[in-house]
Amino acid sequence: HLQLVESGGGLVQPGGSLRLSCAASGFALDYSVIAWFRQSPGKEREGVSCISSSGDSTNVVDSVKGRFTISIDNAKNTVYLQMNSLKPEDTAVYYCAVDLQSYACRNYVMYEYDYWGQGTQVTVSS
């Protein structure tokens, strides 16, 4: 049973940090691209960051560049999103997704991602 499970969300004050995890089960993250998306109430889901399973290809969108870092631990079959200097506008449900047909980060076109996690809530508020 192929599954992605996110964890690590929560409530944090502005300027704080969180580390999200995306654990894959039922398959290995070899030869794939894993991305983080987020969705705020009333807004469309947007891509945030992606990484190839080799770790050689990464991307971070401009709105979080310099604050968010994506990484992968192949031994644990897990992708992480380190989020620093969080802002209220980062508040959203964060989802991870895997594209089993790609070898490098190219885009955040949702229909190209084969499996999705259930999401984890991140709330940035004082």
C-alpha positions in Angstrom: 0.0 0.0 0.0 1.7 3.2 -1.2 1.4 6.0 1.3 2.8 9.4 2.2 2.4 10.6 5.7 3.2 14.2 6.7 4.0 15.3 10.3 5.6 18.1 12.2 3.0 20.8 11.8 1.7 22.9 14.6 1.2 26.4 16.0 4.3 28.6 16.1 4.9 32.3 16.7 6.1 34.6 13.9 9.8 34.2 13.5 9.7 30.7 14.7 10.7 27.4 13.1 9.2 24.0 12.3 10.4 20.9 10.5 7.9 19.0 8.5 8.5 15.3 7.6 7.1 13.3 4.7 7.5 9.6 5.2 6.9 7.2 2.3 5.8 3.7 2.9 5.0 0.9 0.4 7.6 2.1 -2.1 11.1 3.6 -2.2 11.7 7.2 -3.2 14.1 6.2 -5.9 14.0 7.8 -9.3 11.3 10.3 -8.3 10.6 13.9 -7.3 9.0 14.8 -4.1 7.4 18.2 -3.6 5.8 20.2 -0.8 2.6 22.1 -1.6 0.5 24.3 0.7 -3.0 25.6 0.7 -4.5 28.4 2.7 -8.2 28.9 3.1 -9.7 30.5 0.0 -6.6 30.1 -2.0 -5.4 27.6 -4.6 -2.9 24.9 -3.6 0.6 26.1 -4.5 4.0 24.5 -4.8 6.6 25.4 -2.2 9.7 23.3 -2.8 10.8 20.1 -4.5 13.7 17.7 -4.5 14.8 14.8 -6.6 15.3 11.4 -4.8 19.1 11.8 -5.5 19.1 15.2 -3.8 20.8 16.7 -6.8 17.9 18.7 -8.0 16.1 21.1 -5.7 13.9 24.1 -6.0 12.4 26.6 -3.6 9.8 29.2 -4.7 10.6 32.9 -4.3 8.2 33.5 -1.5 10.0 31.1 0.9 13.6 31.3 -0.5 16.2 31.8 2.2 13.7 30.6 4.8 12.7 27.1 3.8 15.1 24.2 3.1 14.2 20.9 1.6 16.2 17.7 2.2 15.9 13.9 1.8 17.1 11.0 3.9 16.9 8.0 1.5 17.8 5.6 4.3 14.6 6.7 6.1 12.6 7.1 2.9 11.7 10.6 4.2 11.7 14.1 2.9 12.0 17.1 5.2 11.0 20.8 5.0 12.9 23.0 7.4 10.9 26.2 7.8 12.6 29.1 9.5 11.6 32.8 10.1 8.0 31.8 9.7 5.5 34.5 8.8 1.7 34.6 9.3 1.3 34.2 5.5 2.9 30.8 5.8 -0.1 29.6 7.6 -1.6 26.7 5.5 -2.1 23.0 5.3 1.1 21.6 3.9 1.1 18.5 1.7 3.8 16.4 0.2 3.4 14.6 -3.1 5.6 12.3 -5.3 6.1 12.3 -9.0 7.2 8.8 -10.0 7.9 9.8 -13.6 10.5 12.5 -13.1 14.2 12.7 -12.1 14.5 16.4 -11.6 12.4 19.2 -10.2 10.6 20.8 -13.1 7.3 22.2 -12.0 4.5 22.1 -9.5 1.8 20.9 -11.8 -0.4 19.0 -9.4 -1.8 16.4 -11.9 1.8 15.2 -12.6 2.2 14.1 -9.0 1.0 10.5 -8.4 0.5 10.2 -4.7 -0.3 12.8 -2.0 -0.2 12.8 1.8 -3.1 13.9 3.9 -1.6 17.2 4.9 -0.4 18.8 8.1 -1.6 22.1 9.5 0.9 24.9 10.0 -0.3 28.0 11.9 1.9 31.0 12.4 0.3 33.4 14.9 1.2 35.3 18.0 
